[in-house]
Amino acid sequence: EADARGLDIVGFYHSHPDHPAVPSAYDRDHAFPFFHYLVCAVASGRPGEITAWVLSEDRGEFDREEIVPE
């Protein structure tokens, strides 16, 4: 669908209810090194910290990326 519209998918976002805004082992096992991942911590139903990550080429770990507001 994105390709048909001339768009690119550059990443994904998801929330971690009652958990820090860091990727989990499940996230690492299902991620791809060429995408960017935003993770939002949610505590008691309220959004909190948002972090950005990219998976290393060897798929061993996520590296944190800086989020620069425009």
C-alpha positions as a printed NumPy array, in Angstrom:
array([[  0.   ,   0.   ,   0.   ],
       [  2.775,   2.462,   0.926],
       [  4.704,   1.651,  -2.257],
       [  1.577,   2.139,  -4.382],
       [  1.213,   5.629,  -2.871],
       [  4.876,   6.491,  -3.371],
       [  5.548,   6.388,   0.384],
       [  8.174,   4.652,   2.495],
       [  7.75 ,   3.013,   5.884],
       [ 10.622,   4.238,   8.053],
       [  9.601,   2.802,  11.391],
       [  6.998,   1.795,  13.904],
       [  5.724,   3.006,  17.241],
       [  4.11 ,   1.191,  20.113],
       [  3.468,   1.596,  23.806],
       [  4.69 ,  -0.295,  26.838],
       [  1.927,  -0.195,  29.47 ],
       [  3.38 ,  -0.002,  32.978],
       [  6.884,  -0.632,  31.633],
       [  9.824,   1.664,  30.76 ],
       [ 10.174,   3.08 ,  27.238],
       [ 12.881,   0.592,  26.262],
       [ 12.641,  -2.254,  23.758],
       [ 11.923,  -5.681,  25.169],
       [ 13.443,  -9.022,  24.137],
       [ 10.238,  -9.632,  22.153],
       [ 10.744,  -6.306,  20.355],
       [ 14.322,  -7.285,  19.459],
       [ 13.268, -10.709,  18.192],
       [ 10.665,  -9.148,  15.875],
       [ 12.502,  -6.012,  14.72 ],
       [ 14.482,  -5.241,  11.574],
       [ 17.78 ,  -3.271,  11.53 ],
       [ 16.612,  -0.854,   8.823],
       [ 13.59 ,   0.564,  10.704],
       [ 13.349,   3.086,  13.53 ],
       [ 11.246,   2.243,  16.588],
       [  9.516,   4.704,  18.908],
       [  8.473,   3.343,  22.297],
       [  6.123,   5.214,  24.629],
       [  5.92 ,   4.316,  28.306],
       [  2.364,   4.379,  29.663],
       [  1.773,   4.511,  33.417],
       [ -1.742,   4.123,  34.808],
       [ -3.166,   4.855,  31.361],
       [ -1.172,   8.073,  30.863],
       [  1.577,   8.499,  28.262],
       [  5.056,   9.2  ,  29.572],
       [  8.573,   9.073,  28.192],
       [  9.026,   8.433,  24.47 ],
       [ 12.308,   6.991,  23.212],
       [ 13.665,   6.103,  19.753],
       [ 15.712,   3.041,  18.839],
       [ 17.327,   1.289,  15.894],
       [ 18.355,  -2.378,  15.914],
       [ 22.049,  -3.086,  15.309],
       [ 22.991,  -4.799,  12.049],
       [ 23.91 ,  -8.002,  13.921],
       [ 20.452,  -7.875,  15.607],
       [ 22.16 ,  -8.172,  18.999],
       [ 20.89 ,  -4.976,  20.602],
       [ 19.005,  -1.754,  20.08 ],
       [ 20.897,   1.533,  19.94 ],
       [ 19.117,   4.571,  21.301],
       [ 18.588,   7.497,  18.947],
       [ 18.143,  11.118,  19.864],
       [ 14.696,  12.607,  19.262],
       [ 15.105,  16.145,  17.987],
       [ 11.891,  18.211,  18.084],
       [ 11.331,  20.526,  15.134]])
